[in-house]
């Protein structure tokens, strides 16, 4: 059951990235990954890597936890946290223009 939750969370993040790829700063080749306290970008990645970064980290960690024997009750908040992080990153990119 935990593995099914992981795949569902990864599918949600993949859909979020696909939608974001079309809507967020379509002309920009690089997207910001982190902003400083002054609001200026600290670093960026090429567009495909930026949209896949959080889902890739989630895949590694969540699959490791699921295969390590973690329960559904443990995996649910972890999956929700990664979806939330990805949503926040995409919202910040949309608001700040990538």
Order of alpha helices (4+ residues) and beta strands (2+ residues): alpha-beta-beta-alpha-alpha
